[in-house]
């Protein structure tokens, strides 16, 4: 990957999805998320769906890649990070709740709605 074009280009944090990363970039530049998306990534102000970053276009990924110096391939994996974190938390909870004493504590506090 070439040198980043933008002066501020922190790396994505562990378990950070693409939207969270872009939100953090906007904060680093001291502008609103919507303004950053418009000026840096050419996402129209009214395009709420594009700012979800669930299916970013090639143009958006290319602009972001050039700005921060991270490959498009790596940027494409960021949305998966949030889901991996959720899946791990779910697995951890299921393992914890499988222990009878823990299930009893849970039911005492929250009821037996599981």
Number of C-alpha atoms within 10 A of each C-alpha: 10 11 10 15 14 12 9 12 16 12 11 19 12 10 17 18 23 24 19 19 19 20 17 17 22 18 13 12 13 10 13 13 18 17 15 20 23 16 11 14 18 13 20 14 14 10 12 11 11 17 22 12 19 14 12 18 11 11 12 19 20 16 16 23 20 18 19 21 18 20 15 17 10 10 19 17 12 21 20 16 16 18 14 13 15 13 12 12 12 12 12 11 11 12 11 13 17 10 10 10 11 13 16 14 12 15 14 10 9 10 10 10 6 8
